[in-house]
Amino acid sequence: EGGVWILETKLRNPERAPAVMVRLTAVREKTGDRVLPALYSDNYVTLMPGESIAIRTEVQEADCRGERPAIRVGGFNSSGAE
């Protein structure tokens, strides 16, 4: 959209325990380098069992340095996203 990448990431916790401090990081697809700045609609979220959420991330195309942006998911007690 006009020089801005808009990414929507849908997260769901399929486990029986809460997923705590789940965070998204915008990265460049090939190198894995962080894309800064990145604007998130939410971040560092807690998901209860069975809960899901959609998070919108915006990054400038120029900040991607010719690569496509991607989202890396991590958290305190989670290994990734489903």
DRENKE-178840 format. One record per residue (C-alpha): residue in three letters; x, y, z; residue number from 1. Coordinates in Angstrom, 3 decimals, padded with zeros to 6 digits. Layout:
BEGIN
 residuo        X        Y        Z num
     ALA        X        Y        Z NUM
...
END
This chain:
BEGIN
 residuo        X        Y        Z num
     GLU  000.000  000.000  000.000   1
     GLY  001.870  003.093 -001.188   2
     GLY  005.321  002.096  000.004   3
     VAL  004.039  000.468  003.213   4
     TRP  003.871 -003.267  003.887   5
     ILE  000.870 -004.262  006.005   6
     LEU  001.110 -007.726  007.531   7
     GLU -001.629 -009.440  009.520   8
     THR -000.542 -012.252  011.796   9
     LYS -003.124 -014.576  013.307  10
     LEU -002.050 -016.280  016.518  11
     ARG -003.845 -019.127  018.301  12
     ASN -002.936 -020.945  021.490  13
     PRO -003.787 -024.641  021.019  14
     GLU -002.163 -025.638  024.332  15
     ARG -003.761 -026.276  027.730  16
     ALA -001.656 -023.574  029.428  17
     PRO -001.603 -019.811  028.792  18
     ALA  000.957 -018.559  026.260  19
     VAL  002.681 -015.699  028.066  20
     MET  004.372 -012.629  026.573  21
     VAL  003.997 -013.764  022.969  22
     ARG  005.804 -011.202  020.842  23
     LEU  006.116 -010.448  017.158  24
     THR  009.242 -009.154  015.457  25
     ALA  009.274 -007.793  011.909  26
     VAL  012.313 -009.145  010.039  27
     ARG  013.678 -009.201  006.510  28
     GLU  012.707 -012.518  004.902  29
     LYS  016.143 -013.619  003.635  30
     THR  018.602 -012.162  006.145  31
     GLY  016.411 -012.322  009.248  32
     ASP  017.532 -008.808  010.215  33
     ARG  014.985 -006.756  012.156  34
     VAL  012.974 -004.166  010.257  35
     LEU  012.893 -000.913  012.196  36
     PRO  010.736  000.944  012.787  37
     ALA  007.741 -001.386  012.829  38
     LEU  004.302 -000.435  014.136  39
     TYR  002.269 -003.208  015.783  40
     SER -001.433 -003.025  016.683  41
     ASP -000.510 -005.099  019.762  42
     ASN  002.513 -006.998  021.035  43
     TYR  003.683 -008.958  024.079  44
     VAL  000.260 -010.573  024.386  45
     THR -000.983 -013.374  026.607  46
     LEU -003.234 -015.986  025.017  47
     MET -005.375 -018.250  027.152  48
     PRO -005.964 -021.856  026.002  49
     GLY -007.947 -021.848  022.744  50
     GLU -007.764 -018.056  022.424  51
     SER -006.743 -016.380  019.182  52
     ILE -005.867 -012.855  018.100  53
     ALA -004.927 -011.006  014.906  54
     ILE -002.101 -008.469  015.044  55
     ARG -001.456 -005.911  012.313  56
     THR  002.117 -004.807  011.586  57
     GLU  003.146 -001.919  009.337  58
     VAL  006.669 -001.405  007.966  59
     GLN  007.975  000.967  005.336  60
     GLU  009.083 -000.681  002.099  61
     ALA  012.321  001.353  002.155  62
     ASP  013.195 -000.089  005.596  63
     CYS  013.019 -003.623  004.150  64
     ARG  016.042 -002.863  001.943  65
     GLY  014.782 -004.773 -001.077  66
     GLU  013.563 -007.825  000.858  67
     ARG  010.075 -008.953  001.707  68
     PRO  009.143 -008.516  005.358  69
     ALA  008.305 -011.516  007.520  70
     ILE  007.125 -011.966  011.103  71
     ARG  009.036 -013.931  013.732  72
     VAL  006.976 -015.155  016.718  73
     GLY  008.401 -015.948  020.136  74
     GLY  007.348 -015.920  023.744  75
     PHE  008.174 -016.727  027.332  76
     ASN  006.715 -020.234  027.252  77
     SER  005.832 -020.743  023.591  78
     SER  007.876 -022.087  020.729  79
     GLY  006.067 -020.301  017.932  80
     ALA  002.699 -019.784  016.337  81
     GLU  000.203 -022.159  014.865  82
END
